[in-house]
Amino acid sequence: MICAKTQPFEKFAKSQRKKAEKARCMECIKKREEEDVWASEPDTESEDEWGFLS
């Protein structure tokens, strides 16, 4: 998810600045993280209080 907009340097995280051709602005990163949270399906297995699958 890259918006392809021309953004000022400060709109990018330091880690993204190193990969100029594939850099994602902070807004795109935030949108991607939000999508990942809602796109994931709930686990069908549940753990008991000791962490064992039931």
mmJSON file of the N, C-alpha and C atoms, coordinates in Angstrom:
{"data_MODEL":{"atom_site":{
"group_PDB":["ATOM","ATOM","ATOM","ATOM","ATOM","ATOM","ATOM","ATOM","ATOM","ATOM","ATOM","ATOM","ATOM","ATOM","ATOM","ATOM","ATOM","ATOM","ATOM","ATOM","ATOM","ATOM","ATOM","ATOM","ATOM","ATOM","ATOM","ATOM","ATOM","ATOM","ATOM","ATOM","ATOM","ATOM","ATOM","ATOM","ATOM","ATOM","ATOM","ATOM","ATOM","ATOM","ATOM","ATOM","ATOM","ATOM","ATOM","ATOM","ATOM","ATOM","ATOM","ATOM","ATOM","ATOM","ATOM","ATOM","ATOM","ATOM","ATOM","ATOM","ATOM","ATOM","ATOM","ATOM","ATOM","ATOM","ATOM","ATOM","ATOM","ATOM","ATOM","ATOM","ATOM","ATOM","ATOM","ATOM","ATOM","ATOM","ATOM","ATOM","ATOM","ATOM","ATOM","ATOM","ATOM","ATOM","ATOM","ATOM","ATOM","ATOM","ATOM","ATOM","ATOM","ATOM","ATOM","ATOM","ATOM","ATOM","ATOM","ATOM","ATOM","ATOM","ATOM","ATOM","ATOM","ATOM","ATOM","ATOM","ATOM","ATOM","ATOM","ATOM","ATOM","ATOM","ATOM","ATOM","ATOM","ATOM","ATOM","ATOM","ATOM","ATOM","ATOM","ATOM","ATOM","ATOM","ATOM","ATOM","ATOM","ATOM","ATOM","ATOM","ATOM","ATOM","ATOM","ATOM","ATOM","ATOM","ATOM","ATOM","ATOM","ATOM","ATOM","ATOM","ATOM","ATOM","ATOM","ATOM","ATOM","ATOM","ATOM","ATOM","ATOM","ATOM","ATOM","ATOM","ATOM","ATOM","ATOM","ATOM","ATOM","ATOM"],
"id":[1,2,3,4,5,6,7,8,9,10,11,12,13,14,15,16,17,18,19,20,21,22,23,24,25,26,27,28,29,30,31,32,33,34,35,36,37,38,39,40,41,42,43,44,45,46,47,48,49,50,51,52,53,54,55,56,57,58,59,60,61,62,63,64,65,66,67,68,69,70,71,72,73,74,75,76,77,78,79,80,81,82,83,84,85,86,87,88,89,90,91,92,93,94,95,96,97,98,99,100,101,102,103,104,105,106,107,108,109,110,111,112,113,114,115,116,117,118,119,120,121,122,123,124,125,126,127,128,129,130,131,132,133,134,135,136,137,138,139,140,141,142,143,144,145,146,147,148,149,150,151,152,153,154,155,156,157,158,159,160,161,162],
"type_symbol":["N","C","C","N","C","C","N","C","C","N","C","C","N","C","C","N","C","C","N","C","C","N","C","C","N","C","C","N","C","C","N","C","C","N","C","C","N","C","C","N","C","C","N","C","C","N","C","C","N","C","C","N","C","C","N","C","C","N","C","C","N","C","C","N","C","C","N","C","C","N","C","C","N","C","C","N","C","C","N","C","C","N","C","C","N","C","C","N","C","C","N","C","C","N","C","C","N","C","C","N","C","C","N","C","C","N","C","C","N","C","C","N","C","C","N","C","C","N","C","C","N","C","C","N","C","C","N","C","C","N","C","C","N","C","C","N","C","C","N","C","C","N","C","C","N","C","C","N","C","C","N","C","C","N","C","C","N","C","C","N","C","C"],
"label_atom_id":["N","CA","C","N","CA","C","N","CA","C","N","CA","C","N","CA","C","N","CA","C","N","CA","C","N","CA","C","N","CA","C","N","CA","C","N","CA","C","N","CA","C","N","CA","C","N","CA","C","N","CA","C","N","CA","C","N","CA","C","N","CA","C","N","CA","C","N","CA","C","N","CA","C","N","CA","C","N","CA","C","N","CA","C","N","CA","C","N","CA","C","N","CA","C","N","CA","C","N","CA","C","N","CA","C","N","CA","C","N","CA","C","N","CA","C","N","CA","C","N","CA","C","N","CA","C","N","CA","C","N","CA","C","N","CA","C","N","CA","C","N","CA","C","N","CA","C","N","CA","C","N","CA","C","N","CA","C","N","CA","C","N","CA","C","N","CA","C","N","CA","C","N","CA","C","N","CA","C","N","CA","C","N","CA","C","N","CA","C"],
"label_alt_id":[null,null,null,null,null,null,null,null,null,null,null,null,null,null,null,null,null,null,null,null,null,null,null,null,null,null,null,null,null,null,null,null,null,null,null,null,null,null,null,null,null,null,null,null,null,null,null,null,null,null,null,null,null,null,null,null,null,null,null,null,null,null,null,null,null,null,null,null,null,null,null,null,null,null,null,null,null,null,null,null,null,null,null,null,null,null,null,null,null,null,null,null,null,null,null,null,null,null,null,null,null,null,null,null,null,null,null,null,null,null,null,null,null,null,null,null,null,null,null,null,null,null,null,null,null,null,null,null,null,null,null,null,null,null,null,null,null,null,null,null,null,null,null,null,null,null,null,null,null,null,null,null,null,null,null,null,null,null,null,null,null,null],
"label_comp_id":["MET","MET","MET","ILE","ILE","ILE","CYS","CYS","CYS","ALA","ALA","ALA","LYS","LYS","LYS","THR","THR","THR","GLN","GLN","GLN","PRO","PRO","PRO","PHE","PHE","PHE","GLU","GLU","GLU","LYS","LYS","LYS","PHE","PHE","PHE","ALA","ALA","ALA","LYS","LYS","LYS","SER","SER","SER","GLN","GLN","GLN","ARG","ARG","ARG","LYS","LYS","LYS","LYS","LYS","LYS","ALA","ALA","ALA","GLU","GLU","GLU","LYS","LYS","LYS","ALA","ALA","ALA","ARG","ARG","ARG","CYS","CYS","CYS","MET","MET","MET","GLU","GLU","GLU","CYS","CYS","CYS","ILE","ILE","ILE","LYS","LYS","LYS","LYS","LYS","LYS","ARG","ARG","ARG","GLU","GLU","GLU","GLU","GLU","GLU","GLU","GLU","GLU","ASP","ASP","ASP","VAL","VAL","VAL","TRP","TRP","TRP","ALA","ALA","ALA","SER","SER","SER","GLU","GLU","GLU","PRO","PRO","PRO","ASP","ASP","ASP","THR","THR","THR","GLU","GLU","GLU","SER","SER","SER","GLU","GLU","GLU","ASP","ASP","ASP","GLU","GLU","GLU","TRP","TRP","TRP","GLY","GLY","GLY","PHE","PHE","PHE","LEU","LEU","LEU","SER","SER","SER"],
"label_asym_id":["A","A","A","A","A","A","A","A","A","A","A","A","A","A","A","A","A","A","A","A","A","A","A","A","A","A","A","A","A","A","A","A","A","A","A","A","A","A","A","A","A","A","A","A","A","A","A","A","A","A","A","A","A","A","A","A","A","A","A","A","A","A","A","A","A","A","A","A","A","A","A","A","A","A","A","A","A","A","A","A","A","A","A","A","A","A","A","A","A","A","A","A","A","A","A","A","A","A","A","A","A","A","A","A","A","A","A","A","A","A","A","A","A","A","A","A","A","A","A","A","A","A","A","A","A","A","A","A","A","A","A","A","A","A","A","A","A","A","A","A","A","A","A","A","A","A","A","A","A","A","A","A","A","A","A","A","A","A","A","A","A","A"],
"label_entity_id":["1","1","1","1","1","1","1","1","1","1","1","1","1","1","1","1","1","1","1","1","1","1","1","1","1","1","1","1","1","1","1","1","1","1","1","1","1","1","1","1","1","1","1","1","1","1","1","1","1","1","1","1","1","1","1","1","1","1","1","1","1","1","1","1","1","1","1","1","1","1","1","1","1","1","1","1","1","1","1","1","1","1","1","1","1","1","1","1","1","1","1","1","1","1","1","1","1","1","1","1","1","1","1","1","1","1","1","1","1","1","1","1","1","1","1","1","1","1","1","1","1","1","1","1","1","1","1","1","1","1","1","1","1","1","1","1","1","1","1","1","1","1","1","1","1","1","1","1","1","1","1","1","1","1","1","1","1","1","1","1","1","1"],
"label_seq_id":[1,1,1,2,2,2,3,3,3,4,4,4,5,5,5,6,6,6,7,7,7,8,8,8,9,9,9,10,10,10,11,11,11,12,12,12,13,13,13,14,14,14,15,15,15,16,16,16,17,17,17,18,18,18,19,19,19,20,20,20,21,21,21,22,22,22,23,23,23,24,24,24,25,25,25,26,26,26,27,27,27,28,28,28,29,29,29,30,30,30,31,31,31,32,32,32,33,33,33,34,34,34,35,35,35,36,36,36,37,37,37,38,38,38,39,39,39,40,40,40,41,41,41,42,42,42,43,43,43,44,44,44,45,45,45,46,46,46,47,47,47,48,48,48,49,49,49,50,50,50,51,51,51,52,52,52,53,53,53,54,54,54],
"pdbx_PDB_ins_code":[null,null,null,null,null,null,null,null,null,null,null,null,null,null,null,null,null,null,null,null,null,null,null,null,null,null,null,null,null,null,null,null,null,null,null,null,null,null,null,null,null,null,null,null,null,null,null,null,null,null,null,null,null,null,null,null,null,null,null,null,null,null,null,null,null,null,null,null,null,null,null,null,null,null,null,null,null,null,null,null,null,null,null,null,null,null,null,null,null,null,null,null,null,null,null,null,null,null,null,null,null,null,null,null,null,null,null,null,null,null,null,null,null,null,null,null,null,null,null,null,null,null,null,null,null,null,null,null,null,null,null,null,null,null,null,null,null,null,null,null,null,null,null,null,null,null,null,null,null,null,null,null,null,null,null,null,null,null,null,null,null,null],
"Cartn_x":[0.845,0.0,0.886,1.113,1.933,1.076,0.963,0.065,0.594,1.879,2.518,2.485,2.211,2.235,3.657,3.987,5.277,5.142,5.928,5.851,7.176,7.144,8.396,9.12,10.404,11.289,10.785,10.28,9.868,8.568,7.915,6.702,7.026,8.319,8.762,9.546,9.321,10.092,11.544,12.455,13.878,14.149,13.485,13.698,13.222,12.22,11.704,12.571,13.256,14.098,15.251,15.643,16.769,16.408,15.136,14.713,13.855,14.511,13.857,12.802,13.08,12.142,10.907,11.025,9.901,9.413,9.827,9.471,7.972,7.436,6.037,5.978,5.107,4.979,4.307,4.428,3.872,2.359,1.684,0.237,-0.109,0.64,0.398,0.699,1.749,2.094,0.978,0.468,-0.61,-1.856,-2.224,-3.389,-3.199,-1.993,-1.705,-1.831,-1.33,-1.427,-2.878,-3.678,-5.097,-5.806,-5.485,-6.098,-5.711,-4.466,-4.003,-4.727,-4.979,-5.66,-7.066,-7.791,-9.169,-9.27,-8.255,-8.304,-8.023,-7.372,-7.029,-8.267,-8.307,-9.439,-9.147,-10.167,-9.947,-9.469,-8.691,-8.213,-9.388,-9.364,-10.444,-10.136,-8.876,-8.489,-8.35,-8.627,-8.463,-7.481,-6.842,-5.87,-6.475,-6.124,-6.568,-5.657,-5.834,-5.078,-3.582,-3.161,-1.737,-1.13,-1.929,-1.413,-1.542,-2.272,-2.473,-3.667,-3.536,-4.634,-5.716,-6.96,-8.055,-8.862],
"Cartn_y":[-1.177,0.0,1.234,1.749,2.946,3.99,5.156,6.19,6.845,6.739,7.301,8.829,9.441,10.901,11.364,12.53,13.123,13.773,13.29,13.742,14.358,15.283,15.802,14.724,14.876,13.924,13.567,14.536,14.294,13.491,13.189,12.36,10.866,10.542,9.153,8.816,7.622,7.139,6.931,7.005,6.84,5.508,4.458,3.145,3.116,3.902,3.94,4.792,5.742,6.639,5.896,4.779,4.007,3.286,3.022,2.318,3.263,4.165,5.265,4.815,3.777,3.359,2.646,2.043,1.302,1.913,3.121,3.761,4.022,3.831,4.126,5.267,6.234,7.345,6.834,7.611,7.187,6.973,7.756,7.597,6.256,5.869,4.573,3.417,3.55,2.501,2.344,3.467,3.428,2.76,3.12,2.513,1.02,0.616,-0.807,-1.584,-1.009,-1.672,-1.82,-0.798,-0.861,-1.938,-2.053,-3.085,-4.472,-4.677,-5.99,-6.433,-5.517,-5.863,-6.366,-5.7,-6.079,-7.222,-7.407,-8.453,-9.833,-9.881,-11.18,-11.866,-13.171,-13.937,-14.411,-14.517,-14.981,-16.435,-16.763,-18.133,-19.045,-20.236,-21.183,-21.986,-22.085,-22.787,-21.784,-22.211,-21.328,-21.953,-21.091,-21.565,-21.491,-22.461,-22.388,-21.467,-21.35,-20.393,-20.685,-21.908,-22.25,-22.196,-21.81,-21.689,-22.943,-23.949,-25.175,-25.009,-25.514,-25.435,-26.441,-26.035,-26.956,-27.259],
"Cartn_z":[0.0,0.0,0.0,-1.128,-1.265,-1.955,-1.338,-1.867,-3.134,-3.405,-4.597,-4.63,-3.493,-3.404,-3.124,-3.607,-3.277,-1.907,-0.971,0.415,0.843,1.796,2.336,3.144,3.27,3.949,5.343,6.093,7.475,7.599,6.505,6.524,6.538,6.5,6.48,7.742,8.261,9.4,8.965,9.907,9.587,8.896,9.324,8.719,7.262,6.931,5.567,4.652,5.199,4.401,3.732,4.307,3.78,2.477,2.269,1.055,0.216,-0.447,-1.159,-2.165,-2.935,-3.978,-3.432,-2.257,-1.686,-0.374,-0.091,1.177,1.268,2.46,2.74,3.755,3.497,4.443,5.721,6.782,8.069,7.999,7.174,7.03,6.386,5.359,4.706,5.655,6.43,7.392,8.413,8.903,9.89,9.301,8.074,7.429,7.26,6.874,6.674,7.986,9.071,10.37,10.805,10.577,10.927,10.121,8.839,8.004,8.464,8.825,9.276,10.536,11.444,12.696,12.409,11.551,11.28,10.284,9.469,8.457,9.039,10.186,10.751,11.317,11.132,11.631,13.047,13.874,15.245,15.261,16.255,16.409,16.735,16.186,16.464,17.719,18.073,19.284,20.41,21.624,22.766,23.749,24.511,25.495,26.88,27.729,29.103,29.888,31.181,31.979,32.017,31.66,31.641,30.25,29.258,27.912,27.061,27.564,26.79,25.864,24.647,23.695,24.064,23.89,24.189,22.954],
"occupancy":[1.0,1.0,1.0,1.0,1.0,1.0,1.0,1.0,1.0,1.0,1.0,1.0,1.0,1.0,1.0,1.0,1.0,1.0,1.0,1.0,1.0,1.0,1.0,1.0,1.0,1.0,1.0,1.0,1.0,1.0,1.0,1.0,1.0,1.0,1.0,1.0,1.0,1.0,1.0,1.0,1.0,1.0,1.0,1.0,1.0,1.0,1.0,1.0,1.0,1.0,1.0,1.0,1.0,1.0,1.0,1.0,1.0,1.0,1.0,1.0,1.0,1.0,1.0,1.0,1.0,1.0,1.0,1.0,1.0,1.0,1.0,1.0,1.0,1.0,1.0,1.0,1.0,1.0,1.0,1.0,1.0,1.0,1.0,1.0,1.0,1.0,1.0,1.0,1.0,1.0,1.0,1.0,1.0,1.0,1.0,1.0,1.0,1.0,1.0,1.0,1.0,1.0,1.0,1.0,1.0,1.0,1.0,1.0,1.0,1.0,1.0,1.0,1.0,1.0,1.0,1.0,1.0,1.0,1.0,1.0,1.0,1.0,1.0,1.0,1.0,1.0,1.0,1.0,1.0,1.0,1.0,1.0,1.0,1.0,1.0,1.0,1.0,1.0,1.0,1.0,1.0,1.0,1.0,1.0,1.0,1.0,1.0,1.0,1.0,1.0,1.0,1.0,1.0,1.0,1.0,1.0,1.0,1.0,1.0,1.0,1.0,1.0],
"B_iso_or_equiv":[0.0,0.0,0.0,0.0,0.0,0.0,0.0,0.0,0.0,0.0,0.0,0.0,0.0,0.0,0.0,0.0,0.0,0.0,0.0,0.0,0.0,0.0,0.0,0.0,0.0,0.0,0.0,0.0,0.0,0.0,0.0,0.0,0.0,0.0,0.0,0.0,0.0,0.0,0.0,0.0,0.0,0.0,0.0,0.0,0.0,0.0,0.0,0.0,0.0,0.0,0.0,0.0,0.0,0.0,0.0,0.0,0.0,0.0,0.0,0.0,0.0,0.0,0.0,0.0,0.0,0.0,0.0,0.0,0.0,0.0,0.0,0.0,0.0,0.0,0.0,0.0,0.0,0.0,0.0,0.0,0.0,0.0,0.0,0.0,0.0,0.0,0.0,0.0,0.0,0.0,0.0,0.0,0.0,0.0,0.0,0.0,0.0,0.0,0.0,0.0,0.0,0.0,0.0,0.0,0.0,0.0,0.0,0.0,0.0,0.0,0.0,0.0,0.0,0.0,0.0,0.0,0.0,0.0,0.0,0.0,0.0,0.0,0.0,0.0,0.0,0.0,0.0,0.0,0.0,0.0,0.0,0.0,0.0,0.0,0.0,0.0,0.0,0.0,0.0,0.0,0.0,0.0,0.0,0.0,0.0,0.0,0.0,0.0,0.0,0.0,0.0,0.0,0.0,0.0,0.0,0.0,0.0,0.0,0.0,0.0,0.0,0.0],
"pdbx_formal_charge":[null,null,null,null,null,null,null,null,null,null,null,null,null,null,null,null,null,null,null,null,null,null,null,null,null,null,null,null,null,null,null,null,null,null,null,null,null,null,null,null,null,null,null,null,null,null,null,null,null,null,null,null,null,null,null,null,null,null,null,null,null,null,null,null,null,null,null,null,null,null,null,null,null,null,null,null,null,null,null,null,null,null,null,null,null,null,null,null,null,null,null,null,null,null,null,null,null,null,null,null,null,null,null,null,null,null,null,null,null,null,null,null,null,null,null,null,null,null,null,null,null,null,null,null,null,null,null,null,null,null,null,null,null,null,null,null,null,null,null,null,null,null,null,null,null,null,null,null,null,null,null,null,null,null,null,null,null,null,null,null,null,null],
"auth_seq_id":[1,1,1,2,2,2,3,3,3,4,4,4,5,5,5,6,6,6,7,7,7,8,8,8,9,9,9,10,10,10,11,11,11,12,12,12,13,13,13,14,14,14,15,15,15,16,16,16,17,17,17,18,18,18,19,19,19,20,20,20,21,21,21,22,22,22,23,23,23,24,24,24,25,25,25,26,26,26,27,27,27,28,28,28,29,29,29,30,30,30,31,31,31,32,32,32,33,33,33,34,34,34,35,35,35,36,36,36,37,37,37,38,38,38,39,39,39,40,40,40,41,41,41,42,42,42,43,43,43,44,44,44,45,45,45,46,46,46,47,47,47,48,48,48,49,49,49,50,50,50,51,51,51,52,52,52,53,53,53,54,54,54],
"auth_comp_id":["MET","MET","MET","ILE","ILE","ILE","CYS","CYS","CYS","ALA","ALA","ALA","LYS","LYS","LYS","THR","THR","THR","GLN","GLN","GLN","PRO","PRO","PRO","PHE","PHE","PHE","GLU","GLU","GLU","LYS","LYS","LYS","PHE","PHE","PHE","ALA","ALA","ALA","LYS","LYS","LYS","SER","SER","SER","GLN","GLN","GLN","ARG","ARG","ARG","LYS","LYS","LYS","LYS","LYS","LYS","ALA","ALA","ALA","GLU","GLU","GLU","LYS","LYS","LYS","ALA","ALA","ALA","ARG","ARG","ARG","CYS","CYS","CYS","MET","MET","MET","GLU","GLU","GLU","CYS","CYS","CYS","ILE","ILE","ILE","LYS","LYS","LYS","LYS","LYS","LYS","ARG","ARG","ARG","GLU","GLU","GLU","GLU","GLU","GLU","GLU","GLU","GLU","ASP","ASP","ASP","VAL","VAL","VAL","TRP","TRP","TRP","ALA","ALA","ALA","SER","SER","SER","GLU","GLU","GLU","PRO","PRO","PRO","ASP","ASP","ASP","THR","THR","THR","GLU","GLU","GLU","SER","SER","SER","GLU","GLU","GLU","ASP","ASP","ASP","GLU","GLU","GLU","TRP","TRP","TRP","GLY","GLY","GLY","PHE","PHE","PHE","LEU","LEU","LEU","SER","SER","SER"],
"auth_asym_id":["A","A","A","A","A","A","A","A","A","A","A","A","A","A","A","A","A","A","A","A","A","A","A","A","A","A","A","A","A","A","A","A","A","A","A","A","A","A","A","A","A","A","A","A","A","A","A","A","A","A","A","A","A","A","A","A","A","A","A","A","A","A","A","A","A","A","A","A","A","A","A","A","A","A","A","A","A","A","A","A","A","A","A","A","A","A","A","A","A","A","A","A","A","A","A","A","A","A","A","A","A","A","A","A","A","A","A","A","A","A","A","A","A","A","A","A","A","A","A","A","A","A","A","A","A","A","A","A","A","A","A","A","A","A","A","A","A","A","A","A","A","A","A","A","A","A","A","A","A","A","A","A","A","A","A","A","A","A","A","A","A","A"],
"auth_atom_id":["N","CA","C","N","CA","C","N","CA","C","N","CA","C","N","CA","C","N","CA","C","N","CA","C","N","CA","C","N","CA","C","N","CA","C","N","CA","C","N","CA","C","N","CA","C","N","CA","C","N","CA","C","N","CA","C","N","CA","C","N","CA","C","N","CA","C","N","CA","C","N","CA","C","N","CA","C","N","CA","C","N","CA","C","N","CA","C","N","CA","C","N","CA","C","N","CA","C","N","CA","C","N","CA","C","N","CA","C","N","CA","C","N","CA","C","N","CA","C","N","CA","C","N","CA","C","N","CA","C","N","CA","C","N","CA","C","N","CA","C","N","CA","C","N","CA","C","N","CA","C","N","CA","C","N","CA","C","N","CA","C","N","CA","C","N","CA","C","N","CA","C","N","CA","C","N","CA","C","N","CA","C","N","CA","C","N","CA","C"],
"pdbx_PDB_model_num":[1,1,1,1,1,1,1,1,1,1,1,1,1,1,1,1,1,1,1,1,1,1,1,1,1,1,1,1,1,1,1,1,1,1,1,1,1,1,1,1,1,1,1,1,1,1,1,1,1,1,1,1,1,1,1,1,1,1,1,1,1,1,1,1,1,1,1,1,1,1,1,1,1,1,1,1,1,1,1,1,1,1,1,1,1,1,1,1,1,1,1,1,1,1,1,1,1,1,1,1,1,1,1,1,1,1,1,1,1,1,1,1,1,1,1,1,1,1,1,1,1,1,1,1,1,1,1,1,1,1,1,1,1,1,1,1,1,1,1,1,1,1,1,1,1,1,1,1,1,1,1,1,1,1,1,1,1,1,1,1,1,1]
}}}
